[in-house]
Amino acid sequence: MKYTNLIKEDIIGPQTWIGQVIAVKQGKILLQDRSEKAWVEVGKHYRYIKEGEVLVLQVQKGVSILATHILKAKKIA
């Protein structure tokens, strides 16, 4: 899957981001792509996400950033 926007581009609306999880808090993750970091609301799914994982997120960006779909990237050995 390909990203549609970088966090730094600050575009409002639906988009796809690929990045690494830097921190996990209740209901949110801090995602870093190659441009910037952003807190993303993931709801109860935060329980299954670990720091260091690479995720593909479909997000809806407005006043806040809400993940609508979450995919974990698999490592290729």
N, C-alpha and C positions, 0 to 999 in steps of 0.2 A: 504494500500500500504506500502511496505517496502523500506527503504533506501538501496542503494547499496554501498554507501561510506560515510565517514565522511569528512567534510571540511579539517580537519587536515591531512588527508592522502595524500593530494596534488597529486592526480592522474589526468592525462590529458585524455580528452575524455568524452563521454556521461556517465552520472550517475544520480542517484536520491538522493536528499537530503530532509530531514525533519527538520524543524527548526522554530524558532520564529523570527518575524520581530522586529528588534531593532530600525531601523530608515528608513525613506522613503525620498528620494530626487528625483528630476525630472529625471525619467528614470531608477532609481536604488533603490534597497533596501539593507539594511544591515541585513543579515540573521545570526542567531546564532544557531548552533546545540550543542550537548553536548561536542564538542571538541574545537570549535573555531568560529570566526566570519569571514564573507566574504561579499564584495559588489557584488551584482548580477545585471546584466543589465536585466530589465524587460520591457523596452520601455514604450509605452503609458499606459500599465496596472498598472503602479504605482499609477494612480488616484484611483484605486479600492482597494488598499491594505492599511491597517492601521497598525500602530505600535501595537505590542502585539499579532497579529494574528499568528496562527500556519499554515505553508504552507508545501505542498509537491511539490517540484520543480524537474522537469527533466531539467538538465542543460548540456550544452556543455562547458567543461572547456578547455581553451587553454591559450593564452596570457591574455584574459579576460574571464569572466564567464557570459554566456548568458543563460537565462531561455528559454527553448523551450516549456514547458508546466507548467502551474501553477494550483494547486488545493488547495482550502482552506479546512483545516481540520475542521470537525464539532465537537462541544463539545457534549459530552454525559452527559445528566443530570441524 
